[in-house]
């Protein structure tokens, strides 16, 4: 299930990128390559359609991201810290504050 949602996530990311790049900005951007779309999208041109499409794609992207996060966290409930095994299993005696192998600080009088 997560692999399917991951593929959908990648497709949505590419679609959002294309939709944003096709929108008209202060400079012409990549909108020049879309041709004359005014007859297809109505009198206002693709501006209203592309903004609604971008909003819809962004909403689906966010919902898909939340679903991916939920499914991934429910599948992988163990932590990396659970797999850490201590290297030295010998316990430090109660009366000793530091291990014997640690150097002591010099004492100045």
N, C-alpha and C positions, 0 to 999 in steps of 0.2 A: 504494500500500500504506500509506504513512504517513497519507494522508487517511482511510482506513478505520479505522486504529488511533486516530487523533485523535477520530473520532466515537465509537468505543467508549470512549475515555478520558472524554469528556464525559458519556456515558450512565452509566458506572460512578461518576463523581463525584456525579452527581445521585442515583443509587441508594444510594450510601453515605450521603449526607446524609439521605435519607428514612429509611433503616434506623436511623440513629443517633437521629434525632428521634422515631421511634416507640418506642424503648426506654423502659422505665420508669425514672425517676430518683427523686431525693428529692421533687421536685415532679412533678406529673402530666405536664407537657410536652404534646406533641402526641399522646400515647398515648390521650388521651380521645376523639379523633376516629376511632380504629380500631374502635370498637364492642366487642361482647363476643366476643372471639376464643378464649375458653377451650375451647369445644366443638370448634373446628377444629384447634387446635394441641395439644390434650391437657390433662391435669389441671394441669400447671405453667403453662399459658397461653403467650403468645407469647415469654416471656423467653428460654427456651433456643433456640427457633427463630430469633429475631431476632439473638441473639448469634452463632450459627453462620452466619447469613446475612451479618452484618456482617463477620465474619472472612473468609468466602469472598470477598466483594466486595472487601475490602481486599487480599487476596492477589492477586486478578485485577488490581486496580488497579496494584499494584507490578510485577507481571510485564509488564503492558501498558506501564507507564512505562519499564521497562528495554528492552523491544523497540522502543519509539519512539525512545529515545535511541540505541540501536545503529543502527537504520535511518537515522535522520537524520544521524548522524555519518559513516556509510559513504557516503551520497549526497552530502553536502557536505564533501568533504575539503579544500577550499581555505579559507584563513583570510581575515579582513578585512584583516589586515596584508599579505597578498599583493597586494592591489589598490591599496595606497598608492604613489603615484608622487611622488618628491621634486620639490618646486617649483623648486629651484635645482640644476641639474646641474653647475654650475661647482665644481670641487674647490678647496679651500683649499691654497695652496702649502705645502710641507713646512716651511719656515722660519718661517711665520707661525702663531702660536698661536690668534689670534682673527681673525675676518674684519675687513676694513678698515672696514666700516660700523658696527661695534660701538664705542660710546664707551669711552674709556679712563678708568680710575679716577684721580682727582686725586692727585698726589704731594705730600705735606707733608713739609717738612724741619724 
